Amino acid sequence: MKTSFYILSLTCFLVFACKKETAVTQAEHLSYSDSVFYLQAGNYTISPKSAKPGSYTAFTDNLLIDNATGTITIALKGRDGQSQTGLKYKIKFRSSNSDQEDSTYITISGINYLDAFHYLSQNDSIISPTYNADNSLALPSGNYGIGLDNKLAINSANGQINVNESIRRGFFDDPSHSSWKQVTIKYAINDRSNAVENQLDIILYRYNSLADVPTNVSGLMQAHQSLSLGLNTRAIPSTPAPVDNNLSSDLSLSKPRPPCIVIIGH
């Protein structure tokens, strides 16, 4: 009996100690008050629950983060370097003496269009947005395509872009660069953002065949995919056409925005 009581007592002690140690460890892990953050009427900041001295960085690096404190600014503009919405970020911490490293993930709520090839010969003519960097999430109701040029055929209820209809409306009829067009999509979502207006730049390209796609276009798309976290994406083929130097100045191999969408076919 004494032996059984001793074993039972020791087991309880170990379980309690493990739970206590686990709780302490979890409390010390890098974390924020939530994993998803939404736009509000004005800019606001979020900080780690238990900030420690050291350095904080983000992947991808287009996030407005204080490298000394880990404080992140959630901004309305959503431009490069201003915490773009619709993306998932990995926040990394390294202590001042480099003896501790930790990381966590956050998402800034919003929509995104994925870098992809769409083939009109395969009836692949609808481009759908993703929500909160997760392909499996349903898109909330809202108003998508606020104040856009009517040449872009976008469904205001679900944000889907109809490529065939856009072509019929003359979306690509720009004599300066007829193979591509950059557009800003403004939208408001009925979620915890309380329908604050948001925006996203995208670039749509149109080529007759895969062989016509410039090598730097497919290269950019491949780079964008490598910077996208938490998404199931289509494979981007490497293409053989010569480099096109007449592309948007907003493009960068080190940023996942703006997404590039290539339309193949007539």
Phi, psi and omega in degrees: 000315181297320180297317180297317180297320180296316179297318180296316180296317180296320179298315179298318180297315181295319178298315180297318181295319179296317179298317181296316180297318179298318180298318180295316181299314180298322181295331182273346179296149176295126178200159176244178186293342180204175177256345178233132181235144188244149172301150173233183183296335177222167178297148175212167183240154173232143183232154176302148179298318180233083182291137179235155176293132181159205180238142180239131177226166181230146170236120001286168189271011175271053180231134181277092185233139175279114186292343181269332185241344184081005179288130183247136177261125175266110190247151181288325189295320176066022178272179183304128180081008183236037176060073183292141183276163180078011182237152175258138183237145171257119179263126183244141180236139171226129182292164184301324180262011175064020179266355178227137174225145181205166179203160175206171181240142170225158175235135172260118192298144177158183179257164176210152170248133188276142172301124183194158170265137176237128186252113183294331179293343179255019182057032180263070191242008179246125179254117184253143178279157169255158183239131176055037175056038181215113181298335186276349184279140175286144179281126178293162175295157181174195178237110186249131181090039181293125173065025181279157169302134185288001175285339175270116183274092181243134179284119184292343182270331184226002176075004180288137179258125178266107186294312182301317180292323178297320178295317179299327180279355179086030183301323184266008183279067177239111185297337182285326176204084187288346182272349180208161177208136177258138183217147176258120178262120176259143184205163176222127185252140177274072177225206182288358172280352180057040175061031172294136183292133180236174179205158182211129174271137173225157175237127176250133179245153177223124179225155181290321182215168179298327181293343181272352185282122180301145182298330180284339176289309179295326177296319177298317182295320177297320177295319178300316181298323181292344180260001183263124181258141171077016185238143169271118187240156176284149177293138178256114179285149171284139185242154191263349187294153181302157179300136176257114181271002181256048179257172180302139178287350180281350186283144180207142177289344185257005181232142178276001180238150354282148177298145180250126181238120184255127177258124179250122176121180183263000000 
